[in-house]
Amino acid sequence: MTTERRFSRRIPYLAAATAGLVLLAACGSSSDDSAPGTPKSSKDAAASGAQAADSAAIPTQDVVSAIAADPALRAELPAKARDSGKLILGTTRTPGTVGLPHGGEQNGTQIGLDVDLRNAVAKVLGIEWDVQYGTFPTVIPGVQNGRYDVGQDNFGATKEREKVVDFATYLNDGQAFLGSKDTPVDTVKQLTDLCGLTIATAPGSTFQQILTDGAGKCAAIGKKPYKVQYFADNATILLGLQSGKVDVSFGPTLGVKYEAAHLPGTKYLGEVSTTPVGFVTAKDSPVAKALSDAVNKLIATGDYAKIFAKWNLPGSGLTASQLNPAPSF
């Protein structure tokens, strides 16, 4: 997400109230945090039902398998990775279509924009990912302590994160708002457009940081402050939005736009900021440069653009990957 770990928007819905809806996602926080083998909950069951109902709408074209390895970029990797042909990737699991467009699972296969991008990078580097699942709060610490070689969870590059890990950027995402059809605003360009409303978002995210930093802005102009509610599970957030208990949800732009396009009774309200998103590695790891160079190779060959076109996300790609971009917050 995000932006944040794609505030991986898990959105299981009550079948009677939301028949035929797609399970969607965002980038900032909370995709499925359960480890493989965890018993399915009612949320997972709802996700499976929605996935089946909308499977025809999920793009399936193969935009990765024809990508060729670049021996010069593979040589940038540490000897251990070159010898094993693998890098350990820490991420969060998003069952069903709950994490789209960033990530999800269909017929046992991981799908999504982020999945295609990381697989394309692996092809360029001539390696395979050993994908291991954690939770949003544990991925970056897992990179720091060496459990993972690389972390990916729609992590936005922030000043605090760049103190402890390196970033190799692969897309731009942002911070945006989703309202219900009854939300009394149609456009949000700044936080003061939300004065007096109840906003739901994920704890421990850049969204929380933005709302906390702006908490005094409404009072400063003589308006009633907004209220913030925090939920680790996006299903709860969107159910609150549908029930009227929440006026607005705050999450990653790509996920919010995707939800607005697929979720009846909701509307996209706008974006207040953008953030470069990247793979994370340990500080000073040579893997970061190899990842960034691989993304730039994909940009140069046009394969990067093909991946974004597949997921219908114009304007979200980068013109160039960067190492540790200058954060905006």
DAWOLIN-V53757 format. One record per helix or strand. SS is the DSSP state (H for helix, E for strand). FROM is the first residue (numbers start at 1). TO is the last residue. If there is no record, write none. Layout:
ss=SS from=FROM to=TO
ss=SS from=FROM to=TO
//
This chain:
ss=E from=5 to=5
ss=E from=28 to=28
ss=E from=32 to=32
ss=H from=42 to=57
ss=H from=71 to=74
ss=H from=79 to=84
ss=E from=86 to=91
ss=E from=93 to=93
ss=E from=104 to=106
ss=E from=109 to=111
ss=H from=113 to=125
ss=E from=128 to=133
ss=H from=136 to=144
ss=E from=150 to=151
ss=E from=156 to=156
ss=H from=159 to=162
ss=E from=165 to=180
ss=H from=191 to=194
ss=E from=198 to=201
ss=H from=206 to=213
ss=H from=217 to=220
ss=E from=227 to=230
ss=H from=234 to=243
ss=E from=248 to=252
ss=H from=253 to=262
ss=E from=266 to=282
ss=H from=286 to=301
ss=H from=303 to=310
ss=E from=323 to=323
//
